Amino acid sequence: MYSPIPSNIPQKLTPSPALADALNHLGITPVYHMREVAPNAHQDLWIRAISDNLPPSSPPRPWTREQWDLLLPPYAAVSDFPPALFATALAAAYPDCPIILSTRPFEAWAASMRDTLIHGHLNRDPGRVSPMAGLAAAYHAACWGDDFEGNGRGYFERHHEEVRALAGEGRRVLEYRPGDGWGPLCEFLGVDVPDVPFPRSDDWVEYKKMVERERAEKARQGAEVTAGSN
């Protein structure tokens, strides 16, 4: 089975599913994406994966191929969060898989993160029970010690360095940037370029609009308070 492992550090933690949708369109399907977690009740398995593979203070206990196989088959590829947290571990478990590193400048990634996962985590309703809450708490702690502003850049840079190091070990790695379109992706995967536009999907578009409305309202209230104090 042909199984690329797209390693989309929180560009897809943000997460835009465009690359996952592109792989599906190319016949590399199904693709494991964050959209698969809750419907398959995989939250606890991913929390366990974080605890074992990404412990904050103790030595990691890397999962074997058999353990990853509890989560990933029958998927032909993985993309975005949460698999992107485990790029090197998955590369070791599936040594024949090519790897796609989806990348963009840190500032662009950080801005998108602040509008999506970071905002959702910092503004979560403690009274609302969510099946994803435990998983969110686990990855925010494991990735940047629950301090995105202080540690997010370090995490971003480490992730890129680790994936690029795999290319130096002889692994097939494609660095893919938003806007590259079908050409580099299809050449890397050895498939024909389709005669359709590249997907531009974004699962978070409505949430981002809500965040913008929220910020505008806070700015308006701040302006009213300032005006009233003059």
Backbone bond lengths (Angstrom), bond angles and torsions (degrees), N, CA, C in turn:
res aa  C-N    CA-C-N  psi(-1)  N-CA   C-N-CA  omega(-1)  CA-C   N-CA-C  phi
1 M - - - 1.461 - - 1.518 109.10 -
2 Y 1.309 117.38 133.26 1.453 122.55 179.92 1.513 109.02 -82.62
3 S 1.316 117.09 117.00 1.456 119.39 -169.16 1.516 112.67 -133.99
4 P 1.337 118.27 81.18 1.457 118.31 173.81 1.510 110.60 -66.57
5 I 1.330 116.97 147.02 1.457 121.01 175.69 1.523 108.08 -114.16
6 P 1.325 119.59 94.08 1.454 119.70 177.07 1.518 110.29 -67.75
7 S 1.321 116.89 122.04 1.454 121.45 -178.41 1.516 108.65 -100.35
8 N 1.305 116.60 81.77 1.462 120.00 -172.79 1.509 109.98 -99.64
9 I 1.339 115.93 82.97 1.445 118.99 176.66 1.501 108.26 -47.49
10 P 1.285 117.87 158.65 1.433 122.19 -171.08 1.513 117.69 -37.31
11 Q 1.343 121.16 28.52 1.459 118.36 152.21 1.513 104.53 -67.20
12 K 1.365 116.09 -38.88 1.439 119.20 178.38 1.504 109.79 -95.79
13 L 1.293 117.38 -5.29 1.453 118.26 166.27 1.511 108.45 -69.95
14 T 1.320 113.61 -13.92 1.449 113.79 -177.35 1.510 115.39 -70.29
15 P 1.302 127.29 -24.79 1.435 127.15 -23.77 1.519 109.10 -112.61
16 S 1.286 120.09 131.53 1.456 122.97 170.65 1.516 108.46 -93.92
17 P 1.307 118.21 126.80 1.461 120.19 -174.97 1.516 113.70 -88.87
18 A 1.342 118.65 17.53 1.461 120.48 -172.50 1.526 112.25 -59.19
19 L 1.339 118.02 -44.93 1.456 119.06 -177.89 1.523 111.07 -68.49
20 A 1.319 117.32 -38.35 1.460 119.99 175.74 1.518 110.72 -60.89
21 D 1.328 116.46 -42.02 1.464 120.04 178.73 1.529 111.08 -66.82
22 A 1.340 116.55 -34.68 1.465 119.86 177.79 1.527 110.93 -64.86
23 L 1.332 117.23 -42.57 1.463 120.13 178.22 1.523 110.76 -62.69
24 N 1.312 116.40 -42.38 1.460 119.65 176.74 1.524 110.93 -58.38
25 H 1.324 116.29 -42.48 1.460 120.21 -178.94 1.527 111.32 -64.48
26 L 1.334 116.37 -32.26 1.469 120.62 -179.56 1.529 112.31 -80.82
27 G 1.318 117.56 2.02 1.458 121.06 178.01 1.508 113.82 90.18
28 I 1.349 117.58 3.91 1.466 121.48 175.18 1.521 105.85 -91.95
29 T 1.300 114.46 89.67 1.461 120.45 -168.04 1.533 110.61 -150.02
30 P 1.323 117.98 150.77 1.454 128.34 -0.41 1.527 112.27 -78.84
31 V 1.336 115.77 159.11 1.464 123.06 179.41 1.523 108.71 -110.39
32 Y 1.335 116.24 131.28 1.468 120.15 176.99 1.526 108.34 -82.52
33 H 1.321 115.41 121.58 1.462 124.10 -177.12 1.522 106.55 -135.89
34 M 1.305 117.69 167.42 1.457 120.51 -179.18 1.525 112.21 -52.98
35 R 1.330 116.50 -28.14 1.462 120.38 179.63 1.526 111.99 -62.20
36 E 1.336 117.42 -16.11 1.462 121.07 -177.66 1.522 113.24 -87.56
37 V 1.336 117.79 -15.84 1.464 120.55 -169.57 1.519 112.20 -66.07
38 A 1.318 117.07 -62.93 1.471 120.04 -174.45 1.527 113.49 -64.06
39 P 1.351 119.72 -44.80 1.469 118.58 -179.76 1.523 113.66 -60.05
40 N 1.334 116.78 -26.64 1.464 120.63 -179.85 1.526 112.59 -100.16
41 A 1.339 116.97 6.06 1.473 122.09 179.81 1.529 111.10 52.49
42 H 1.333 116.26 46.61 1.459 121.82 -178.33 1.528 113.16 -94.21
43 Q 1.326 118.53 3.74 1.455 119.98 -173.30 1.519 112.42 -56.19
44 D 1.333 116.24 -47.46 1.461 119.21 -175.77 1.527 111.79 -67.09
45 L 1.318 117.66 -34.54 1.458 119.69 176.97 1.526 111.08 -64.94
46 W 1.334 116.99 -40.49 1.467 119.23 178.53 1.525 111.54 -70.01
47 I 1.330 117.64 -35.27 1.467 120.02 175.18 1.524 109.80 -61.88
48 R 1.329 116.50 -41.51 1.458 120.27 178.15 1.534 110.62 -65.68
49 A 1.338 116.16 -38.23 1.467 119.73 178.04 1.525 111.13 -62.61
50 I 1.332 116.68 -40.83 1.464 120.50 177.62 1.524 110.22 -64.87
51 S 1.315 116.64 -45.75 1.459 120.92 -178.87 1.526 111.84 -60.55
52 D 1.330 117.31 -39.78 1.460 120.75 -177.03 1.528 113.08 -81.47
53 N 1.323 116.65 -42.65 1.459 120.46 -172.94 1.516 114.56 -92.40
54 L 1.344 116.57 -23.83 1.466 120.66 -175.30 1.525 111.29 -129.82
55 P 1.330 118.98 48.79 1.465 119.26 -178.68 1.531 110.04 -69.06
56 P 1.344 117.65 142.61 1.466 120.00 -176.02 1.527 114.32 -71.14
57 S 1.320 118.44 -28.16 1.470 119.05 -172.69 1.521 114.34 -133.20
58 S 1.318 118.58 -24.19 1.460 120.49 -177.87 1.532 110.01 -99.53
59 P 1.340 117.80 163.24 1.469 119.63 178.37 1.531 111.26 -60.88
60 P 1.325 117.76 141.74 1.470 119.72 179.97 1.518 111.77 -68.52
61 R 1.320 115.11 155.68 1.459 122.53 175.82 1.530 106.55 -118.86
62 P 1.334 116.98 80.80 1.475 119.98 -171.87 1.514 112.10 -57.67
63 W 1.318 115.03 137.26 1.457 120.67 178.10 1.524 110.94 -72.35
64 T 1.315 114.80 149.72 1.458 121.77 174.82 1.529 110.00 -86.27
65 R 1.316 115.28 170.27 1.459 119.70 176.09 1.531 110.23 -57.50
66 E 1.312 117.02 -38.67 1.458 120.81 -178.80 1.533 111.18 -63.18
67 Q 1.319 116.81 -37.55 1.462 119.34 179.22 1.528 111.48 -69.73
68 W 1.336 117.02 -42.44 1.469 119.41 177.27 1.522 111.01 -64.49
69 D 1.323 115.97 -31.50 1.467 119.33 179.89 1.526 112.81 -66.64
70 L 1.335 117.52 -14.97 1.456 119.98 174.08 1.533 110.92 -69.11
71 L 1.337 116.09 -24.79 1.455 121.37 -176.21 1.517 113.58 -102.98
72 L 1.328 117.11 -42.33 1.455 119.35 -161.38 1.521 116.90 -92.50
73 P 1.309 122.17 -40.31 1.475 117.62 174.64 1.530 109.27 -62.34
74 P 1.306 118.48 146.36 1.465 128.93 8.21 1.520 113.94 -94.18
75 Y 1.339 117.90 29.10 1.457 120.56 -174.31 1.527 110.96 -76.10
76 A 1.336 115.11 140.52 1.461 121.08 179.74 1.520 112.11 -87.14
77 A 1.321 117.50 -16.15 1.460 122.27 -179.61 1.517 108.71 -158.80
78 V 1.320 115.88 160.84 1.461 121.06 173.69 1.514 108.45 -124.21
79 S 1.333 115.43 150.00 1.458 120.20 -176.50 1.515 109.36 -152.50
80 D 1.324 115.98 145.41 1.450 121.49 170.55 1.533 112.22 70.60
81 F 1.315 114.85 -167.06 1.453 121.45 177.37 1.529 109.55 -76.57
82 P 1.347 119.07 142.40 1.457 126.84 0.41 1.529 116.59 -91.46
83 P 1.348 121.65 -9.05 1.472 118.26 -177.57 1.521 113.92 -57.83
84 A 1.362 117.69 -30.93 1.464 119.83 -177.33 1.523 112.86 -61.52
85 L 1.329 117.88 -21.50 1.460 120.38 177.57 1.519 112.00 -66.83
86 F 1.337 116.78 -17.73 1.460 121.06 -170.57 1.530 111.31 -120.77
87 A 1.321 116.95 38.24 1.463 120.46 -173.19 1.529 112.15 -56.21
88 T 1.325 117.59 -50.53 1.460 119.26 -176.35 1.528 111.27 -71.81
89 A 1.328 117.24 -35.49 1.464 119.81 178.36 1.525 110.93 -65.52
90 L 1.330 116.98 -42.40 1.462 120.17 178.72 1.526 110.91 -68.82
91 A 1.329 116.52 -36.25 1.461 119.55 177.66 1.526 110.67 -62.22
92 A 1.331 117.29 -38.17 1.457 120.78 177.82 1.522 111.51 -69.69
93 A 1.328 116.57 -37.78 1.462 120.53 -177.92 1.520 112.16 -73.58
94 Y 1.335 116.63 -30.71 1.470 121.64 -177.93 1.535 108.42 -124.08
95 P 1.325 116.97 76.64 1.474 120.94 -169.42 1.525 114.91 -67.44
96 D 1.307 119.02 -15.93 1.464 120.52 -178.74 1.528 113.38 -93.05
97 C 1.314 117.20 -1.64 1.467 120.19 -174.45 1.525 111.46 -84.35
98 P 1.331 117.74 130.79 1.462 119.61 169.25 1.519 110.03 -70.45
99 I 1.321 116.52 158.93 1.459 122.22 -172.70 1.520 109.26 -126.80
100 I 1.315 116.65 134.45 1.459 122.43 176.78 1.526 108.02 -112.63
101 L 1.312 116.30 116.17 1.459 121.78 176.53 1.517 108.31 -96.85
102 S 1.305 116.29 104.19 1.460 121.54 178.70 1.516 108.45 -85.52
103 T 1.318 116.48 121.31 1.462 118.72 -170.35 1.518 111.45 -138.28
104 R 1.308 114.21 158.06 1.459 122.97 174.77 1.521 107.04 -160.99
105 P 1.335 119.21 169.83 1.471 120.10 -178.87 1.518 112.03 -57.08
106 F 1.331 115.34 147.13 1.458 119.98 -178.46 1.524 111.43 -55.20
107 E 1.331 117.72 -42.76 1.457 120.53 -175.26 1.523 111.44 -60.23
108 A 1.342 116.83 -39.68 1.468 120.32 179.50 1.515 110.81 -68.08
109 W 1.340 115.66 -42.02 1.468 119.28 178.46 1.524 111.46 -64.51
110 A 1.330 116.85 -44.42 1.461 120.94 -177.99 1.516 111.09 -63.58
111 A 1.335 117.35 -40.81 1.464 119.91 179.08 1.517 111.00 -62.41
112 S 1.328 116.50 -41.19 1.460 120.12 178.64 1.522 110.89 -66.94
113 M 1.325 116.45 -40.05 1.466 119.80 177.57 1.521 111.49 -60.61
114 R 1.336 116.22 -42.74 1.475 119.82 -179.07 1.519 111.41 -63.00
115 D 1.322 116.47 -28.76 1.469 120.20 -179.29 1.519 113.09 -84.61
116 T 1.335 117.34 -6.46 1.458 119.02 -173.76 1.532 110.72 -131.47
117 L 1.319 117.68 -93.79 1.464 119.55 -171.50 1.520 113.39 -65.92
118 I 1.322 117.84 -39.66 1.466 119.08 179.91 1.521 110.28 -67.17
119 H 1.319 116.37 -44.75 1.472 119.79 177.80 1.521 110.51 -59.73
120 G 1.325 116.92 -46.41 1.455 120.15 -179.03 1.517 112.72 -61.57
121 H 1.348 116.21 -37.40 1.461 120.52 -178.80 1.531 111.08 -71.36
122 L 1.320 116.84 -43.51 1.459 120.35 -175.90 1.525 112.06 -75.47
123 N 1.338 117.40 -22.08 1.458 120.67 -176.34 1.525 112.15 -113.90
124 R 1.313 116.73 22.63 1.458 119.82 -178.77 1.528 110.14 -67.06
125 D 1.304 115.04 148.75 1.467 122.02 179.10 1.528 108.27 -87.10
126 P 1.342 118.84 111.18 1.472 120.12 -177.95 1.515 113.31 -61.85
127 G 1.337 116.99 -20.08 1.449 119.74 -179.89 1.517 113.93 -87.69
128 R 1.327 116.56 -5.97 1.461 120.66 -178.35 1.522 109.94 -99.70
129 V 1.307 116.19 123.93 1.453 121.29 179.83 1.529 109.00 -84.68
130 S 1.309 116.70 121.28 1.458 121.62 179.82 1.518 109.59 -125.04
131 P 1.337 118.01 133.61 1.465 119.72 178.86 1.519 112.48 -65.92
132 M 1.347 117.62 -16.43 1.457 120.71 -178.95 1.526 112.86 -95.84
133 A 1.340 118.12 -4.37 1.462 120.71 -173.46 1.529 112.16 -62.49
134 G 1.327 117.35 -43.55 1.461 119.91 -179.70 1.514 112.28 -64.59
135 L 1.334 116.45 -39.46 1.457 120.47 178.14 1.524 110.48 -66.14
136 A 1.332 116.95 -42.06 1.462 120.34 178.23 1.521 110.86 -60.06
137 A 1.324 117.03 -45.71 1.461 120.45 179.34 1.522 111.01 -61.20
138 A 1.325 116.87 -38.80 1.467 120.67 -178.25 1.519 111.84 -66.50
139 Y 1.342 117.63 -45.05 1.465 116.68 -176.17 1.520 112.11 -77.46
140 H 1.339 118.80 -31.45 1.464 118.71 175.54 1.527 110.48 -63.58
141 A 1.314 117.63 -37.67 1.464 120.79 178.09 1.523 111.21 -70.70
142 A 1.328 117.67 -43.04 1.463 121.21 -175.89 1.523 112.74 -72.08
143 C 1.330 117.76 -37.33 1.463 120.56 -173.26 1.521 112.95 -80.07
144 W 1.337 117.34 -47.84 1.473 119.29 -175.61 1.520 112.21 -138.08
145 G 1.342 116.12 27.68 1.453 119.81 174.58 1.513 113.45 56.07
146 D 1.348 116.11 32.78 1.465 122.02 -179.46 1.529 112.29 60.41
147 D 1.327 116.86 24.02 1.465 121.33 177.68 1.525 107.41 -137.10
148 F 1.319 115.55 80.69 1.457 119.86 -176.49 1.519 112.11 -63.20
149 E 1.332 117.35 -41.89 1.462 119.70 -177.38 1.530 111.13 -65.47
150 G 1.319 116.70 -34.86 1.456 119.49 -179.09 1.518 114.18 -83.98
151 N 1.342 117.20 -32.11 1.461 120.63 -170.42 1.522 115.02 -123.57
152 G 1.341 117.12 -2.93 1.460 119.15 -177.01 1.515 113.33 -62.57
153 R 1.344 117.83 -42.71 1.461 120.03 -179.57 1.530 111.00 -62.15
154 G 1.327 117.30 -42.10 1.459 120.34 179.32 1.517 111.34 -60.90
155 Y 1.331 116.61 -41.03 1.461 119.86 178.37 1.522 110.91 -64.44
156 F 1.313 116.10 -45.47 1.467 121.93 179.34 1.525 110.48 -56.65
157 E 1.317 116.95 -48.18 1.461 120.82 -176.72 1.527 111.51 -68.92
158 R 1.325 117.87 -39.79 1.470 120.36 178.31 1.518 110.83 -62.49
159 H 1.305 116.35 -42.66 1.459 119.89 -178.83 1.531 110.68 -59.84
160 H 1.310 116.25 -47.25 1.459 119.70 -179.69 1.530 111.35 -63.46
161 E 1.319 116.23 -42.19 1.469 119.84 178.91 1.523 111.15 -61.89
162 E 1.318 117.32 -41.94 1.461 120.65 -177.94 1.524 111.22 -66.24
163 V 1.336 117.04 -41.71 1.461 119.24 -179.33 1.527 110.49 -70.92
164 R 1.330 117.47 -41.17 1.458 119.70 177.79 1.522 111.73 -63.34
165 A 1.328 117.04 -32.11 1.458 120.01 177.61 1.522 111.62 -63.34
166 L 1.330 117.26 -28.14 1.462 120.13 178.23 1.526 111.05 -64.09
167 A 1.342 116.61 -33.12 1.465 119.60 177.00 1.526 110.00 -64.12
168 G 1.332 116.85 -37.12 1.457 120.66 177.65 1.514 112.94 -67.85
169 E 1.335 116.07 -17.72 1.466 120.55 178.04 1.520 111.48 -94.18
170 G 1.321 116.04 8.50 1.459 119.93 176.71 1.504 115.31 95.33
171 R 1.329 118.28 3.71 1.455 120.02 178.26 1.526 110.23 -79.19
172 R 1.325 115.75 150.42 1.463 120.99 175.87 1.522 108.70 -80.10
173 V 1.340 115.79 115.68 1.461 121.66 -177.57 1.519 108.64 -130.62
174 L 1.323 116.26 128.15 1.455 122.57 174.06 1.526 108.59 -110.06
175 E 1.333 116.34 125.95 1.462 120.06 170.59 1.520 107.61 -89.19
176 Y 1.298 115.23 117.90 1.464 121.17 -173.74 1.522 109.27 -119.49
177 R 1.327 116.35 130.04 1.459 121.66 -178.35 1.519 110.26 -112.55
178 P 1.323 117.76 144.61 1.461 119.78 175.28 1.530 109.95 -53.36
179 G 1.283 115.82 132.89 1.454 120.32 -177.89 1.511 114.17 98.59
180 D 1.352 117.59 -10.30 1.466 119.92 179.35 1.524 112.21 -67.75
181 G 1.325 117.17 -24.35 1.454 120.58 177.32 1.518 113.33 73.23
182 W 1.336 114.84 -160.54 1.460 121.25 -173.67 1.533 113.19 -73.74
183 G 1.334 118.06 -33.47 1.459 120.85 -167.71 1.522 115.48 -52.13
184 P 1.347 118.85 -64.33 1.469 119.80 -178.17 1.524 113.13 -60.03
185 L 1.341 116.03 -38.04 1.460 120.53 -178.45 1.525 110.75 -64.72
186 C 1.333 116.84 -47.98 1.460 120.48 -177.69 1.523 111.36 -67.80
187 E 1.330 117.58 -38.55 1.470 120.08 177.23 1.524 110.36 -62.02
188 F 1.323 116.61 -43.65 1.468 121.31 -179.85 1.526 111.47 -62.92
189 L 1.327 116.69 -40.22 1.459 121.09 -176.82 1.526 113.14 -86.83
190 G 1.337 116.61 -9.02 1.456 119.95 178.91 1.510 113.84 71.70
191 V 1.331 116.38 37.93 1.465 121.04 179.46 1.525 108.84 -126.27
192 D 1.328 116.21 162.52 1.458 121.12 179.39 1.524 111.18 -73.23
193 V 1.319 115.25 149.28 1.461 120.95 176.71 1.527 108.54 -75.14
194 P 1.331 118.58 123.06 1.473 120.20 -179.46 1.522 111.50 -73.92
195 D 1.301 114.84 154.82 1.460 121.09 -178.95 1.528 110.50 -93.59
196 V 1.326 115.88 52.21 1.468 122.40 177.87 1.521 107.92 -142.21
197 P 1.322 118.34 156.03 1.471 120.22 177.58 1.527 111.15 -62.42
198 F 1.331 115.98 150.13 1.456 120.67 175.85 1.530 109.20 -68.12
199 P 1.334 118.24 139.71 1.471 119.92 -179.02 1.527 112.21 -58.12
200 R 1.312 115.61 143.15 1.468 121.54 177.20 1.526 110.39 -126.10
201 S 1.316 117.08 30.76 1.459 121.38 -174.07 1.528 111.52 -70.65
202 D 1.322 115.74 152.77 1.463 122.77 179.60 1.527 108.21 -150.01
203 D 1.331 116.33 106.74 1.461 120.80 -179.02 1.523 112.60 -64.89
204 W 1.330 117.65 -17.83 1.455 121.01 -173.26 1.518 113.36 -101.38
205 V 1.330 118.26 9.59 1.458 119.35 -171.80 1.524 112.26 -59.76
206 E 1.336 118.29 -42.04 1.464 120.29 -179.60 1.532 111.27 -70.01
207 Y 1.337 115.83 -36.78 1.468 119.07 178.36 1.523 109.91 -63.84
208 K 1.347 116.87 -42.28 1.457 120.32 179.42 1.520 111.18 -61.62
209 K 1.336 117.33 -38.16 1.461 120.75 177.06 1.525 110.21 -63.16
210 M 1.339 116.45 -39.95 1.456 120.43 178.73 1.528 110.60 -63.65
211 V 1.332 117.01 -41.62 1.466 120.93 179.18 1.526 110.13 -62.25
212 E 1.337 116.86 -42.61 1.460 120.34 178.86 1.528 110.89 -62.77
213 R 1.331 117.00 -41.42 1.466 119.74 177.83 1.525 110.96 -63.53
214 E 1.338 115.33 -39.94 1.460 120.42 -179.91 1.529 110.70 -63.82
215 R 1.331 116.45 -43.71 1.461 120.26 179.51 1.529 111.31 -65.44
216 A 1.329 116.24 -40.75 1.459 120.01 179.14 1.518 110.85 -62.64
217 E 1.338 116.83 -40.50 1.454 120.94 179.24 1.527 111.28 -65.49
218 K 1.348 116.58 -41.58 1.472 119.36 177.85 1.517 110.77 -64.26
219 A 1.343 116.58 -40.11 1.462 119.95 178.39 1.525 110.48 -63.89
220 R 1.349 116.60 -40.50 1.463 120.38 178.93 1.521 110.99 -63.36
221 Q 1.344 116.46 -44.37 1.462 120.15 -179.95 1.525 110.78 -64.30
222 G 1.357 115.23 -38.64 1.457 118.74 177.94 1.518 112.18 -64.06
223 A 1.327 115.66 -38.95 1.464 120.16 178.43 1.516 110.62 -65.34
224 E 1.349 117.27 -39.15 1.463 120.77 179.62 1.523 111.03 -65.47
225 V 1.336 116.61 -40.64 1.463 120.35 179.16 1.516 110.00 -64.76
226 T 1.335 116.75 -42.99 1.460 121.12 -179.91 1.525 110.84 -63.51
227 A 1.339 115.55 -44.16 1.453 119.31 179.51 1.526 111.20 -64.00
228 G 1.325 115.58 -38.38 1.457 119.26 -178.31 1.508 113.41 -70.63
229 S 1.319 117.45 -21.29 1.463 120.11 -178.54 1.514 112.48 -88.18
230 N 1.348 116.22 -7.86 1.474 118.88 -179.61 1.526 111.31 -82.67
